[in-house]
Amino acid sequence: MLYSPEHYCIVRCTLLNITMQKQLLSLYPSSFTLSTYSPWSTLYGYFPACLFSIRRTNKMRTKKVLFITHVGEPGGAEMVMMNFCNSAHHSTSVLTLENGSINETLDTRGIANKSINFLDGIKDFKREDGFKQILKLIPRVIKRVTLLNTELKKHDIIVCFSQKSFLLCSLAKPFNRKPIIWFMNDILSSDYFSPTLLHILKLLSKLSSDHVVLNSKASLEKWQEAGAKKKNISIIYPSIDIFDFEKKLEDTVKIDEFKSKYRGENTALIGIFGRLTPWKGQDLFIRAISRLKNVNAIVVGDALFGEAKYKQELNELVSELNLQDRIAFTGHIKEIPQLMSICDVICHCSTTPEPFGLVLAEATIAKRPVIASDGGGAKEIVIHGKTGQLTPIGNIEALVAAIEKYLDDTDYTKTIIKDAYTHSLQNFSKETMVKKLDSIIETL
């Protein structure tokens, strides 16, 4: 079978046959380069033979790229994943390891996807779990690797968008040998992972990942401190599909519906967006609201990964502070741009430094002023006094003061909004992310 011109072929001949060279070059002038040197000639120089070393030209071929996440409900990382799938220059599809609304969202965006109920019995495993919990999971995981491997073999490159998906694909790699790009969307530190899991992730980063993508300079700093993989590391900021985001801001019907539901008369509305989990600091946010007058608030998001207890605690805190008429829990909302647009201020109250903070970047595109905890990747979005305000982690008094500053000083707020919007346009666009990830894929 002859190779087509899209292949690149190095032909090394011990005894060059001029006629053969002319025939090859006339048939495929752009496909072959011939060299008279071969180390084989010193051993077998008297054999009239040709040795061929053939490889495909990566840039000439569309690759089948499979994105994998273990979650069934889309979060910030999954929205970034979808942005790439919609704009990539390769054939992309998504495999989810749990059924959920994410598949409906993928369908709506025209992204090929498949869901396998892979996580029964292991989805309650948390990143802070230790050695004993990991040992208990091994038999269950082994049974599922074969099923996963069947899917991985159908593709050229695997892109893992969560830690669980990376761990599972690493176990399957010896059986499929597919290159793995790992989007590490957390900070590799003891603040996020148990010592046992930390060691496992560091080891697998060196053994099974072909390229690791971190989402901020803060993440890279912690990655290097942890002693993980040193080569083939890139920083790609999570992106926003700005055109799509701003188009949703024109949805006046939904915006008016949200205003009617959540805004009170002659009161400001403060929002916090994100998964309901202790380290996101929704409890601090609620306590801050209790100290403000003529202010209502929305807590946007829901509990995932077995964190329903925290959601209950938040509701109890609202009742304890007698804020039932001032704070609303929206649950999971798809229309994030529209809901952001009705807020006067958007807060980020994480009690542990986050790797990035996509919600903050989205809020700046919605032209809302932001307040962020002073730590982690949030500082690369919020430049204090220029693109937003930073407050010390866990400091409720500073959070209250920052909210009041925005509400009391409209000229200051307008300047912040303008500079923050420009900063996000320049750094967090979908086009920038796609270009960087495409260049990584081309090397594999």
N, C-alpha and C positions, 0 to 999 in steps of 0.2 A: 504494500500500500504506500503510495507516494505522499509525502508531506506537502501541504499547501504552502503558498508563499507567506502565510502569516507565521510560519515557524522559522526559527533561526537555527541553522545547522553549521557546526564547525566540522569540516572534513579534514582529518589528518591522514596522510598517506605515507606509507613507508617507501613505496616505489610509485611515484606519481604517474598516472596515466593521462597524458595530455588530452587524448581524445575524450576520456571520461570527464575531465574538467570542463572542456568546451561544451559537452552535452548538458552537464548540470547547470552551467552558467547561462546557457541559452534558454533552458527550460524555466529556471527560477533565478533570474539575475539578482533579485533582492533577498533571496532566501539562503544563500550559501556563501561562506567565506572559506577559502582553502588555504591551508598552511603546510609548508613542506617539512615542518619539524614535528617529530613525535618521539617521545622517550622510548617507545617500543622499537624504534629502528636500531637501537644499540643491541637489542636482544634478538630481534627477528628481522634484521634488515634485508635478508634474502627472500622474504616472503612477499610476493606481489599482492599485498592485501590492503584494504582500506579500513580504517577505524573511524567510526562515527560517534560523535558526542552531540546529543540532541537535547534541546530544551525549548519549551514554548516561550515566546516573547510575551511577558505578562501584560504589557501595555496594549497588546493587540487583541486580547481576549477578554470578553466579559466574564466575570467570575460570579459564581453562585455563593452568596453570602447569607449565612443564617444567623440571625440575632436571637438570643435566648434570654429569657427572664423567668424567674420562678413565681412572680406575683400574678394574681388574677385581677387585681384592681390597679389601674394606672396611677403612677405617681410622677414626680418630676423627672426621674431617670427614664421612665418609659416614654414620656412625651418627647424627650430628647432623642430617644431611639427612633421614634416614629418620624421625627423631622429628617433624620438621615435616610430612612427607608424611602421617604417620599421624594428625595432629591439625589440619591446616589446614582453613580454612573455604572453601577453593577446590578445584577439581578438579586434582589433582596427579598427575604421572607422572615417571618417571626415565629418562633416556637415558644409557647408559654407552658409552664409546668404545673399550672393550676387553672381551672376554669373560672371565668369571671367576666366582668364587664369590659375588660381590656380587649377581648376578642371582638366585641361589638364596635368598639372604637376603632380598632384596626380595619374592620370591614368598611366602616364609614369613610375611612381615609384611603381606601383602595389598596391596602397592604395585604399581600398573601400571608396567611397565618394558619397555624394549627395548634391545638391545645391537647396535651395529654395529661391526664390526672395522675401526675407523677409523685406528688408530695404526700399522699396519704401515709400517715404514720411518721413522717419526718418534718412536716411543715411547722410543728411547734418548736423545733430546734431553734434556739436563739444564739446570736453571736457571742453572748456573754457566758454560754454554757461551757462546762469544763470537760475534762478527760473522760469521766464516767459516762456522761451523756453521749459523747462522741462514740464510745465503744458500743453502747447500746444500739446506735444507729447503723453500724457497719453491716449487719446481715440484711437489713431492709434496703440499704443503698445498693448493695451488690446485686440484688434481684432486679433492680431498676436500670442498672447500667446497660444491660443488653438491649433493653427497649430504647433507651436514649441513643445508643450507638447506631442503631438502625437508621435513625433520623439523621445523625451527623454524617454518615457515609455518603449521603446524597448531595453534599455541598462541598465547596472548595475551601471556604474559610468560615470559622466559627467566631462570633463576637458575643462574649458573655457580658450582660448588663447587670448582673447581680452577683453577690458573693456565693450564694448557694448554687447558681447555675455554673459558676466557674469551678467550684469544687467538684461537681458532678461531671462536667466535661473533662476535667483533669483526670478523673478516674477512668473515663472512657477513651482517653487519647491513645493509650498503647494499642488499642484495637482498631483505630481508624487513622491515626497519624495526621489528622487535619490541623492546620495552623490555628492557634487560638489568640485572638485579641481580647484582652481583659480590660473592660472599663471598670476601674476601681472607684466606685462612687462614695466610698467612705474614707476616713482618715485611718491609716494603719497604725493604731496605737492602743494602749491598754484602756483608754477611755471608751473604746468601741468594742474591743474584742477580749475574750478570756485569754490568759497566757498560752493555753494549749492551742486554741484556734489561731492565735497570732503566729505561733511557730509554724503551724501547718500552712497558713497562707504565704508566709515568707518562703518556705521551702518550695511550694508549688509554683510561686511566681518565677522561681529560677528553673524549675524542671519542666513545666508544661506550658507556660505562656510564651508565645513568640513575640508579643508586643504588649506592653501595659500602658493604658491611657489613664492619666490622673486628671482631675478636673479643676485644680488650682495650684498655685505656687505653695500655698499652705500645706496641701496634701503632699506635694513633692518633698517638702522639707521634712515632714514626719516620716515619709517613705524612706528617705535616705537615713534618717536617724535610726529607723527600725532595722536597717541592714538587709533590706529586701533586694530584689533583682536590680542590677546596676545598668545593664545595657538595654537598648530598645525601649526607652521610656519617653513618653510624650505628655505634654499638657495640652488638653483641648477643653476650653471652657464649654459648659453646657449651653445649648443654643436656644434661641427663640425664633419661630417662624413669624417674623415681624409683620409681614404683609397679612398673613392670616389673623394674627393677634389684633392688629389694628382694624381689620375688617369687622371683627366681632364687636369692637367698640362702637360700631355704627348701628348695632342692633338695639334701637331705641325701645322696641316693644318689651324685650327682656329686661332692659335696664329700668324702665318704668315699673315693671312688675316687681323687681328687687327693691326699688325705692319705696314702693307702697308697702312692701312686706317688712322691711328692716329699718328704714329711716323714720325717726320720730320727728315731730314738728319742733323747729327751732333748736335742734340738737345736732351735735357733730356725730359722725359715725366712724369708729375706729375698728380696723380689722386685723385678724391674725389668721394666716392661711398655712395649712400643713397637717400632716398626720397627727392624730391625738396620741401623744406618747410623752412620758415625763421629761425627757431631755429637750423637747420642743418648747417647754416652759409656758404652756397655756395657763397653768395655775398662777404664775407670776403676772401674766397679762390680766387675768381676772382681778387680782388684788390691786393692780394699778388702776383699773377702771373704777374700782370702788372708791378711789380717792379723788376722782374727777367729777366735776359738776356739769350738768347739761351735756352729757356724753352717753351715747349708746354704743354697743359693740356687737360684732359678729365673730364667732369662732367657726372657721370654715375647715372642714375635714372630718375624718372619722377615724375610729380605732381600728388598727390592723394587727396581725401577728399576735393574737391573744392578749391585747392590751385593753380589753373592755372594762377592766377594773378601774383603770385610770379615767376613762370616760365617765364612769359612775362617780368617781371622786370629784371630778370637775363639776358635775351637776349638783352634787351635794354642797360644794363650795359656793356656787352661785346662790343656792337657797340659804346657806348660812349667812352670807353677806347681804341677803335680801335684794338680789339683783335680777330676779326673774323677769322683771319688766324692762330691763335695760340690756341684757345680754341674751343673744339668740345663738343656738347651736344649729348650723345649717345642714350638717352631715356632708356627705360627699356631693360636690357640685361640679358639673361639667363646664358650665358657663363661667369660668374663672375671670376672663377679661371683663365681662359685663358686670360681675359682682365687685371686682376691684374698682371699677370706675365710679361706684357710688360711695366709696370710702373717702374720708377726709385725710386719714393717715393709715398707713399699713405698718404693722410691727413684726419684728422677728425677735423672739425672746429665748433662743436656745441657751440651755445651761451648760452645754458642752460645745466647744468649737466645732462648727460644721465644715465639711470639705468645700462647700460652695454656698448654695442658697438661691436656687433658681427663682423662687417666689419673689425675692428682692429685685432681680433683674426684670421680671415680668411687671412688677409694680411700677418700675420706672418707665417702662414702655406704655403703661396705662396712665402715665403722668400723674402718679400719686406720690407724695413724699414718704420716705421710708425711715424707719429706725431699726437698727440691727445691734445684736450683741457684739461686743468688741472682741472678736476672736475668729480664727479660722479663715476660710475663704470668703466670708462675708465682707472682710476688709478690702477685698479686691473689687467689690461691687460698690460698696459704700465708702467713699472718701469723706471723712468727717468734716462737716462744714462746707463741703462742695457738692457732693452727690447725695448727701443724707446725713443722718446723725448716728453716732456710735455711742452705746452706753455700756458701762461695765457689766459683765455677766452676772445675772442674779440681782442686780441693784434696782429695786422697785422705785425708789425715790428718783433716781436718774431717769428712769423710763417715764414717769409722770411728768417730770420737768421737760423732757424732750417733746412729749405730746403737746404740752401747753405752749411751748415755743412755736411750734407749727401753727397752732390754732390762734395764737395772739399776734404773730408777726407775719402778715400775708405777703409782704414784699420779700422777706427772707425765704418763705416757702416757695414762692414763684421762681426765684433764682435757683433754688435747689432743684426744683422739678425740671427746669430747662437744662441745667448742666448734667443732671443724672440721665435724662433722655438721650442726650448727645453721647455720653459715655457708653451707654448700653448699645446704641446703634453701631458704634465703632468696634465694640469688643465681643458682643454676644449674639451676632447674627447667625442664622442657619448657614448661610453661604460660606462663612469662615470655617465653621466646623466641618462641613462636608468636604471642603478642599483639603483640610488637614487629614481627615480620616481616609479619604481616597488615596492620598499619597502613601499612607501606611499600608493599605491593602495592596498597592502596586508592588511593594517590596516583598510580599509573601508569595 
